[in-house]
């Protein structure tokens, strides 16, 4: 009977030991602020207990998993071993001349504590999460860390301790602003080639996101520069927007309702590094739309609202950021006279009797973002041929096409309006008609070429 009692006591003791050896768990929640700042996060943990450690006695840690996989198993990637370091702080209440080590647990057993004299007891350690070691995706990741100790019959209880890491789902733009954007239309070539400009929407996140943009109104707010031109009421749809660069998306017309910039799958966390998403909206205006809707010099302004939201679920909450878009059209002009010589020839009696006229196609070419006048004058007091002269007022200049609104003038040395108050335009040509009517006065002139210099001038009021 005593033997039986002894056997029962031993069985109870063995059951207790088995219970103590059960796997323990350490849970670490990584703060969003550390992910944003890319700063390491440290937290103190207890790693079970050990017995007496004499001089040189050590505690070791290992991770035989090869990383920290997501749990439950999902499409999330396994976090690398390099995200975690472990450093022992103390073992029990008595610690003399001890040495601690900061290590990255892997398949090799690594020392975290070397004893001078330690009475054993609770193991205190620091877990440090290295935020620069991964691009973090919201989820739960875990792997068992295996702890062992030197010494006859010595061990760490429990030997297997699960390290669970929780990465929160968040969106943050608290430290990042969205810059205002200005498209400078400061060269007439843009009216032929179109123009684009890229902005950047920066935010931090651990979840896939969608990005949308809208304007506050359906038309741009126009400010004439210089003052005086009427509002062209340009629709915001005359500008298109698309994501370019690392992440690309569909091209859409800007609108006062949300326009989705992100691709169908959203903007993935892994598209950018350090959890710092930097999608690039590129705004464009075609040459045709510039000519039809942004022709007047001045500023065309639109308030933009960007919405950043998780692609699925309601956590974290979406956020909005505002910015402005300005199309700044400079005061621009180009004026040319492609035909530089016009000859009116009096060769026959009929020419003297009926007069002579000549149409010149494309005599003037104008591009202007301002209203304008065109004036004409002669640089000399008469047509001259040596000492012989013909009065300037023998020549009249008029338009060929009624739609050109040319004002007929009789040539003189005074600048006269040939075109007055014309609207801004790109690449407009004017056909002119030069006429000398019948005149018996010409018949008495010496034969020869009579010439003057005619000056056409572009004038912006």
C-alpha positions as a printed NumPy array, in Angstrom:
array([[   0.   ,    0.   ,    0.   ],
       [   2.778,    2.634,    0.654],
       [   4.2  ,    1.944,   -2.801],
       [   0.822,    2.611,   -4.281],
       [   0.627,    5.951,   -2.491],
       [   4.061,    6.906,   -3.734],
       [   3.087,    6.029,   -7.294],
       [  -0.029,    8.183,   -7.043],
       [   1.962,   11.163,   -5.751],
       [   4.514,   10.841,   -8.547],
       [   1.74 ,   10.683,  -11.126],
       [   0.24 ,   13.892,   -9.815],
       [   3.615,   15.604,   -9.91 ],
       [   4.192,   14.527,  -13.489],
       [   0.803,   15.855,  -14.527],
       [   1.601,   19.237,  -13.029],
       [   4.91 ,   19.446,  -14.893],
       [   3.189,   18.614,  -18.171],
       [   0.712,   21.433,  -17.559],
       [   3.467,   23.98 ,  -16.928],
       [   5.19 ,   23.037,  -20.198],
       [   2.208,   24.142,  -22.285],
       [   2.889,   26.692,  -25.013],
       [   2.724,   30.357,  -23.892],
       [   1.854,   33.393,  -26.019],
       [   3.188,   36.941,  -26.222],
       [   1.022,   39.433,  -28.166],
       [   2.444,   42.663,  -29.566],
       [   0.308,   45.3  ,  -31.299],
       [   2.41 ,   47.471,  -33.596],
       [   1.324,   51.136,  -33.282],
       [   0.418,   52.92 ,  -36.508],
       [   2.573,   55.87 ,  -35.418],
       [   5.708,   53.721,  -35.554],
       [   4.837,   52.482,  -39.03 ],
       [   4.337,   56.06 ,  -40.228],
       [   7.571,   57.285,  -38.622],
       [   9.467,   54.112,  -39.612],
       [  10.738,   53.95 ,  -36.039],
       [  11.277,   50.705,  -34.089],
       [   8.726,   49.717,  -31.474],
       [   9.913,   48.087,  -28.232],
       [   7.855,   46.407,  -25.541],
       [   8.8  ,   44.458,  -22.41 ],
       [   7.613,   40.851,  -22.126],
       [   8.136,   37.879,  -19.803],
       [   9.425,   34.653,  -21.324],
       [   8.669,   32.055,  -18.712],
       [  11.092,   30.961,  -15.982],
       [  14.378,   29.164,  -15.558],
       [  16.381,   27.605,  -12.721],
       [  19.697,   28.625,  -11.147],
       [  22.217,   29.969,  -13.683],
       [  25.83 ,   29.975,  -12.484],
       [  28.805,   31.697,  -14.093],
       [  28.582,   31.301,  -17.867],
       [  25.089,   29.856,  -17.842],
       [  23.082,   31.124,  -20.806],
       [  19.579,   31.445,  -22.237],
       [  18.971,   31.051,  -25.963],
       [  16.188,   31.777,  -28.442],
       [  15.415,   30.441,  -31.923],
       [  12.717,   30.655,  -34.586],
       [  12.556,   27.517,  -36.685],
       [   9.577,   28.723,  -38.738],
       [  11.548,   30.851,  -41.202],
       [   9.403,   33.934,  -40.64 ],
       [   6.115,   35.103,  -39.185],
       [   3.172,   33.854,  -41.287],
       [  -0.304,   35.355,  -41.201],
       [  -2.922,   33.635,  -39.085],
       [  -5.339,   32.396,  -40.08 ],
       [  -3.576,   31.385,  -43.285],
       [  -4.339,   33.953,  -45.982],
       [  -2.895,   35.596,  -49.048],
       [  -0.875,   37.911,  -46.831],
       [   2.864,   37.302,  -47.179],
       [   4.98 ,   35.847,  -44.372],
       [   6.855,   38.567,  -42.529],
       [  10.647,   38.101,  -42.599],
       [  12.681,   37.052,  -39.582],
       [  14.321,   40.479,  -39.551],
       [  11.214,   42.227,  -38.224],
       [  11.945,   41.106,  -34.619],
       [  14.867,   41.34 ,  -32.229],
       [  14.878,   39.899,  -28.697],
       [  17.066,   41.091,  -25.849],
       [  16.981,   39.658,  -22.338],
       [  16.771,   42.201,  -19.525],
       [  17.023,   40.068,  -16.382],
       [  16.365,   36.629,  -14.927],
       [  14.743,   36.616,  -11.53 ],
       [  15.505,   39.07 ,   -8.708],
       [  19.242,   38.278,   -8.357],
       [  21.439,   39.44 ,  -11.256],
       [  25.161,   40.047,  -10.813],
       [  27.629,   40.653,  -13.656],
       [  25.171,   39.403,  -16.26 ],
       [  25.456,   40.114,  -19.998],
       [  22.459,   40.493,  -22.336],
       [  22.375,   40.32 ,  -26.115],
       [  20.026,   41.708,  -28.777],
       [  19.515,   39.081,  -31.471],
       [  17.275,   38.313,  -34.432],
       [  15.753,   34.89 ,  -33.807],
       [  16.235,   32.409,  -36.64 ],
       [  16.809,   28.685,  -37.011],
       [  20.135,   28.938,  -35.181],
       [  20.016,   28.982,  -31.382],
       [  21.177,   32.473,  -30.317],
       [  22.251,   33.587,  -26.852],
       [  20.243,   36.404,  -25.276],
       [  21.553,   36.095,  -21.677],
       [  24.885,   35.079,  -20.134],
       [  24.9  ,   34.821,  -16.366],
       [  27.422,   36.046,  -13.869],
       [  25.32 ,   34.819,  -10.963],
       [  21.561,   34.475,  -11.34 ],
       [  19.245,   32.771,   -8.942],
       [  16.869,   31.905,  -11.774],
       [  13.228,   32.905,  -11.96 ],
       [  11.144,   34.927,  -14.423],
       [  12.864,   35.889,  -17.666],
       [  12.25 ,   39.516,  -18.683],
       [  13.01 ,   40.536,  -22.262],
       [  12.479,   43.306,  -24.768],
       [  10.8  ,   42.574,  -28.091],
       [  11.732,   45.181,  -30.694],
       [   9.761,   45.382,  -33.945],
       [  11.92 ,   46.747,  -36.764],
       [   9.458,   48.745,  -38.865],
       [  11.925,   49.294,  -41.721],
       [  12.201,   45.533,  -42.303],
       [   8.847,   45.121,  -44.082],
       [   5.957,   46.795,  -45.819],
       [   3.194,   46.175,  -43.318],
       [  -0.211,   44.813,  -44.26 ],
       [  -3.008,   44.76 ,  -41.708],
       [  -3.442,   41.354,  -40.124],
       [  -2.226,   38.975,  -37.423],
       [   1.101,   37.172,  -37.757],
       [   2.665,   34.63 ,  -35.416],
       [   5.382,   32.039,  -34.953],
       [   6.687,   30.033,  -31.978],
       [   9.942,   31.176,  -30.391],
       [  11.927,   28.361,  -28.806],
       [  13.753,   29.169,  -25.536],
       [  16.476,   26.924,  -24.021],
       [  19.004,   27.253,  -21.161],
       [  22.419,   25.854,  -20.237],
       [  23.1  ,   23.853,  -17.108],
       [  22.574,   20.402,  -15.784],
       [  18.874,   19.722,  -15.923],
       [  18.143,   23.375,  -16.572],
       [  15.509,   24.622,  -19.039],
       [  13.12 ,   27.449,  -19.813],
       [   9.509,   26.844,  -18.929],
       [   7.581,   26.921,  -21.181],
       [  10.155,   26.301,  -23.93 ],
       [   7.867,   27.255,  -26.818],
       [   6.336,   30.713,  -26.717],
       [   4.209,   32.031,  -29.577],
       [   5.022,   35.598,  -30.635],
       [   1.829,   37.111,  -32.049],
       [   2.099,   40.413,  -33.905],
       [  -0.996,   42.456,  -34.704],
       [  -0.644,   45.017,  -37.515],
       [  -3.547,   47.491,  -37.331],
       [  -5.615,   48.633,  -40.299],
       [  -5.176,   52.381,  -40.669],
       [  -5.088,   55.351,  -43.048],
       [  -3.123,   58.468,  -42.17 ],
       [  -2.379,   61.767,  -43.87 ],
       [  -1.743,   63.786,  -40.726],
       [   1.833,   64.654,  -41.676],
       [   1.373,   64.904,  -45.442],
       [  -0.357,   67.656,  -47.412],
       [  -1.588,   67.503,  -50.991],
       [   0.047,   70.354,  -52.916],
       [  -1.937,   72.788,  -55.002],
       [  -1.416,   72.294,  -58.726],
       [  -0.924,   74.917,  -61.431],
       [  -0.842,   74.27 ,  -65.163],
       [   1.044,   77.174,  -66.712],
       [  -0.049,   77.772,  -70.289],
       [   2.81 ,   80.131,  -71.021],
       [   3.652,   79.205,  -74.598],
       [   1.494,   79.15 ,  -77.707],
       [   2.876,   75.699,  -78.592],
       [   0.596,   74.174,  -75.934],
       [  -2.397,   75.142,  -78.082],
       [  -0.96 ,   72.823,  -80.73 ],
       [   0.424,   70.025,  -78.56 ],
       [  -1.717,   70.03 ,  -75.403],
       [  -0.38 ,   70.149,  -71.844],
       [  -0.147,   67.925,  -68.758],
       [   1.049,   68.226,  -65.175],
       [   1.442,   65.684,  -62.394],
       [   0.626,   66.063,  -58.719],
       [   1.074,   63.659,  -55.803],
       [  -1.323,   62.379,  -53.154],
       [   0.666,   61.08 ,  -50.181],
       [  -0.725,   58.942,  -47.381],
       [   0.25 ,   56.055,  -45.093],
       [  -1.782,   52.874,  -44.903],
       [  -1.737,   49.154,  -44.181],
       [  -4.759,   48.279,  -46.352],
       [  -5.511,   48.341,  -50.098],
       [  -7.142,   51.639,  -50.975],
       [  -9.19 ,   53.39 ,  -53.6  ],
       [  -8.534,   56.991,  -54.6  ],
       [ -11.171,   59.355,  -55.975],
       [ -11.246,   63.04 ,  -56.865],
       [ -13.979,   65.572,  -57.581],
       [ -14.354,   69.31 ,  -58.062],
       [ -16.505,   71.65 ,  -56.011],
       [ -18.329,   72.976,  -59.083],
       [ -19.067,   71.918,  -62.647],
       [ -17.155,   74.86 ,  -64.135],
       [ -13.861,   76.576,  -63.46 ],
       [ -13.921,   79.925,  -61.69 ],
       [ -12.439,   82.386,  -64.178],
       [ -10.49 ,   85.547,  -63.376],
       [  -9.576,   87.679,  -66.374],
       [  -5.943,   88.826,  -66.437],
       [  -5.915,   91.644,  -67.399],
       [  -9.424,   92.47 ,  -66.241],
       [ -12.264,   92.937,  -68.641],
       [ -12.792,   89.652,  -70.481],
       [ -16.048,   87.771,  -69.948],
       [ -16.241,   84.395,  -68.192],
       [ -16.013,   81.555,  -70.75 ],
       [ -17.789,   79.196,  -68.268],
       [ -15.292,   76.429,  -68.96 ],
       [ -16.484,   72.985,  -67.88 ],
       [ -14.156,   71.012,  -65.601],
       [ -14.745,   68.075,  -67.974],
       [ -12.384,   69.787,  -70.423],
       [  -9.576,   68.467,  -68.214],
       [  -8.803,   64.76 ,  -67.866],
       [  -7.059,   62.986,  -64.994],
       [  -5.363,   59.595,  -64.625],
       [  -2.895,   57.914,  -62.275],
       [   0.562,   57.575,  -63.809],
       [   3.894,   56.213,  -62.615],
       [   4.135,   53.256,  -60.214],
       [   0.362,   52.693,  -60.125],
       [  -1.728,   53.494,  -63.188],
       [  -5.469,   53.905,  -63.541],
       [  -8.165,   54.812,  -66.064],
       [  -8.255,   58.188,  -67.803],
       [ -11.421,   60.116,  -66.948],
       [ -12.838,   63.579,  -67.421],
       [ -12.764,   65.671,  -64.275],
       [ -16.234,   66.128,  -62.745],
       [ -18.079,   67.567,  -59.77 ],
       [ -18.946,   63.987,  -58.72 ],
       [ -16.361,   61.429,  -57.615],
       [ -14.051,   60.159,  -60.344],
       [ -12.217,   56.932,  -59.504],
       [  -8.485,   57.211,  -60.16 ],
       [  -7.328,   53.856,  -58.759],
       [  -7.302,   50.613,  -60.779],
       [ -10.03 ,   48.011,  -60.309],
       [  -8.001,   46.097,  -57.697],
       [  -7.266,   49.266,  -55.773],
       [  -3.863,   50.618,  -54.789],
       [  -2.033,   47.763,  -53.091],
       [   0.02 ,   48.365,  -49.966],
       [   2.991,   46.671,  -51.622],
       [   2.917,   49.054,  -54.595],
       [   5.038,   51.494,  -52.599],
       [   7.687,   51.15 ,  -49.907],
       [   7.58 ,   52.03 ,  -46.209],
       [   3.753,   52.036,  -46.195],
       [   3.968,   55.477,  -47.787],
       [   1.606,   55.501,  -50.762],
       [   2.454,   58.159,  -53.325],
       [   0.005,   57.862,  -56.236],
       [   0.508,   60.429,  -58.985],
       [  -2.597,   62.002,  -60.589],
       [  -1.71 ,   63.516,  -63.948],
       [  -4.021,   66.243,  -65.228],
       [  -4.178,   66.914,  -68.971],
       [  -5.829,   69.314,  -71.392],
       [  -5.825,   68.465,  -75.088],
       [  -4.831,   71.037,  -77.694],
       [  -8.398,   71.103,  -79.004],
       [  -9.826,   71.783,  -75.533],
       [  -7.253,   74.478,  -74.85 ],
       [  -8.278,   76.237,  -78.054],
       [ -12.003,   75.875,  -77.394],
       [ -12.188,   76.482,  -73.648],
       [  -8.995,   78.034,  -72.233],
       [  -8.286,   80.615,  -74.904],
       [  -8.657,   83.741,  -72.803],
       [  -5.718,   84.888,  -70.7  ],
       [  -6.361,   84.594,  -66.978],
       [  -6.765,   82.049,  -64.185],
       [  -9.152,   79.104,  -64.278],
       [  -9.552,   77.69 ,  -60.736],
       [ -11.201,   74.562,  -59.35 ],
       [ -11.283,   73.232,  -55.786],
       [ -10.394,   69.52 ,  -55.608],
       [ -11.429,   66.98 ,  -52.988],
       [  -9.605,   63.665,  -52.811],
       [ -11.18 ,   60.689,  -51.026],
       [  -8.987,   57.825,  -49.835],
       [ -10.85 ,   54.738,  -48.647],
       [ -10.253,   51.04 ,  -47.984],
       [ -11.234,   48.908,  -50.977],
       [ -13.361,   46.647,  -48.792],
       [ -15.037,   46.936,  -45.401],
       [ -15.489,   50.054,  -43.335],
       [ -12.278,   49.938,  -41.304],
       [ -10.393,   52.162,  -41.303],
       [ -12.686,   55.096,  -42.068],
       [ -12.133,   56.935,  -45.339],
       [ -10.427,   60.311,  -45.266],
       [ -10.653,   63.381,  -47.497],
       [  -8.091,   65.971,  -48.419],
       [  -8.53 ,   69.186,  -50.392],
       [  -6.346,   70.918,  -52.917],
       [  -6.752,   73.408,  -55.765],
       [  -6.207,   73.212,  -59.496],
       [  -5.339,   76.335,  -61.475],
       [  -4.903,   76.723,  -65.202],
       [  -2.934,   79.94 ,  -65.651],
       [  -3.1  ,   81.199,  -69.247],
       [  -0.536,   83.907,  -69.929],
       [  -0.968,   86.923,  -72.2  ],
       [   0.412,   85.441,  -75.401],
       [   0.516,   86.62 ,  -78.992],
       [   2.087,   85.799,  -82.335],
       [   1.627,   87.961,  -85.422],
       [   3.114,   87.342,  -88.845],
       [   2.83 ,   88.732,  -92.37 ],
       [   3.702,   85.734,  -94.551],
       [   3.433,   87.639,  -97.856],
       [   5.93 ,   90.472,  -97.836],
       [   5.522,   91.866, -101.372],
       [   2.356,   92.809, -103.253],
       [   2.51 ,   94.088, -106.833],
       [  -0.296,   95.873, -108.652],
       [   0.618,   96.029, -112.321],
       [  -0.81 ,   98.513, -114.823],
       [   0.058,   96.92 , -118.146],
       [  -2.895,   97.658, -120.415],
       [  -5.319,  100.457, -121.203],
       [  -8.008,   98.434, -119.496],
       [  -5.994,   98.481, -116.277],
       [  -5.991,  102.266, -116.318],
       [  -9.651,  102.395, -117.249],
       [ -10.984,   99.795, -114.824],
       [  -8.415,   99.857, -112.057],
       [  -6.393,   96.95 , -110.623],
       [  -6.96 ,   94.826, -107.556],
       [  -5.255,   91.796, -106.015],
       [  -6.375,   89.289, -103.392],
       [  -3.658,   87.927, -101.091],
       [  -4.589,   84.731,  -99.273],
       [  -3.258,   84.45 ,  -95.736],
       [  -1.81 ,   87.936,  -95.759],
       [  -1.941,   88.1  ,  -91.946],
       [  -1.733,   85.362,  -89.304],
       [  -2.662,   85.95 ,  -85.655],
       [  -2.636,   83.976,  -82.402],
       [  -3.641,   85.827,  -79.261],
       [  -5.003,   85.068,  -75.796],
       [  -6.18 ,   88.675,  -75.518],
       [  -8.649,   90.761,  -77.541],
       [  -6.704,   92.637,  -80.2  ],
       [  -6.646,   95.228,  -82.973],
       [  -4.644,   95.173,  -86.197],
       [  -3.578,   98.508,  -87.632],
       [  -2.084,   99.443,  -90.986],
       [  -0.085,  102.462,  -92.206],
       [   2.559,  103.443,  -94.759],
       [   6.085,  104.402,  -93.773],
       [   6.464,  106.967,  -96.556],
       [   4.299,  109.917,  -97.566],
       [   3.721,  108.548, -101.086],
       [   4.548,  105.754, -103.476],
       [   7.898,  106.786, -104.933],
       [   9.867,  106.108, -108.084],
       [  12.952,  108.258, -107.782],
       [  11.609,  111.814, -107.775],
       [   8.242,  110.712, -109.107],
       [   5.392,  110.024, -106.663],
       [   1.848,  108.651, -106.487],
       [  -0.373,  109.585, -103.527],
       [  -0.902,  106.923, -100.892],
       [  -4.651,  107.431, -100.966],
       [  -4.76 ,  105.848, -104.39 ],
       [  -4.593,  102.434, -102.584],
       [  -7.355,  100.916, -100.48 ],
       [  -7.111,   97.743,  -98.398],
       [ -10.159,   95.648,  -97.561],
       [ -11.137,   92.112,  -96.612],
       [ -11.923,   89.23 ,  -98.906],
       [ -14.163,   87.274,  -96.541],
       [ -17.105,   88.958,  -94.807],
       [ -16.599,   86.872,  -91.648],
       [ -13.168,   88.376,  -91.065],
       [ -14.75 ,   91.732,  -90.167],
       [ -12.011,   93.684,  -91.933],
       [ -12.511,   97.449,  -91.841],
       [ -11.721,   98.913,  -95.299],
       [  -9.079,  101.629,  -95.137],
       [  -7.483,  104.094,  -97.502],
       [  -3.737,  103.968,  -97.04 ],
       [  -2.041,  106.842,  -95.209],
       [   0.842,  107.435,  -92.835],
       [  -1.554,  107.315,  -89.904],
       [  -2.176,  103.939,  -88.224],
       [  -5.761,  102.903,  -88.91 ],
       [  -7.679,   99.946,  -87.526],
       [  -7.991,   97.187,  -90.06 ],
       [  -9.311,   94.814,  -87.339],
       [ -10.86 ,   96.128,  -84.124],
       [ -11.792,   94.303,  -80.896],
       [ -11.231,   90.808,  -82.217],
       [ -11.661,   87.961,  -79.746],
       [  -8.768,   85.746,  -78.602],
       [  -7.893,   83.197,  -81.261],
       [  -5.234,   80.696,  -82.278],
       [  -3.874,   80.536,  -85.815],
       [  -6.324,   82.852,  -87.537],
       [  -5.498,   83.949,  -91.092],
       [  -6.789,   87.054,  -92.827],
       [  -7.119,   87.374,  -96.619],
       [  -6.714,   90.969,  -97.859],
       [  -7.66 ,   92.77 , -101.048],
       [  -5.504,   95.619, -102.42 ],
       [  -7.222,   97.978, -104.883],
       [  -6.219,  101.013, -106.977],
       [  -9.278,  102.295, -108.819],
       [  -9.327,  103.713, -112.335],
       [  -7.559,  107.043, -112.521],
       [  -6.503,  109.253, -115.383],
       [  -3.879,  110.721, -113.053],
       [  -1.834,  107.551, -113.337],
       [  -1.665,  107.882, -117.093],
       [   0.458,  110.999, -116.735],
       [   3.025,  109.29 , -114.481],
       [   6.398,  108.185, -115.719],
       [   6.649,  104.466, -116.32 ],
       [   8.351,  102.505, -113.562],
       [   7.845,  100.881, -110.159],
       [   6.376,  103.035, -107.434],
       [   6.804,  101.6  , -103.942],
       [   6.123,  102.182, -100.294],
       [   6.471,  100.116,  -97.112],
       [   3.175,   99.09 ,  -95.524],
       [   3.31 ,   98.307,  -91.784],
       [   0.77 ,   96.005,  -90.127],
       [   0.741,   96.034,  -86.311],
       [  -0.858,   93.78 ,  -83.69 ],
       [  -2.186,   95.854,  -80.785],
       [  -3.559,   94.418,  -77.534],
       [  -5.814,   97.07 ,  -75.948]])
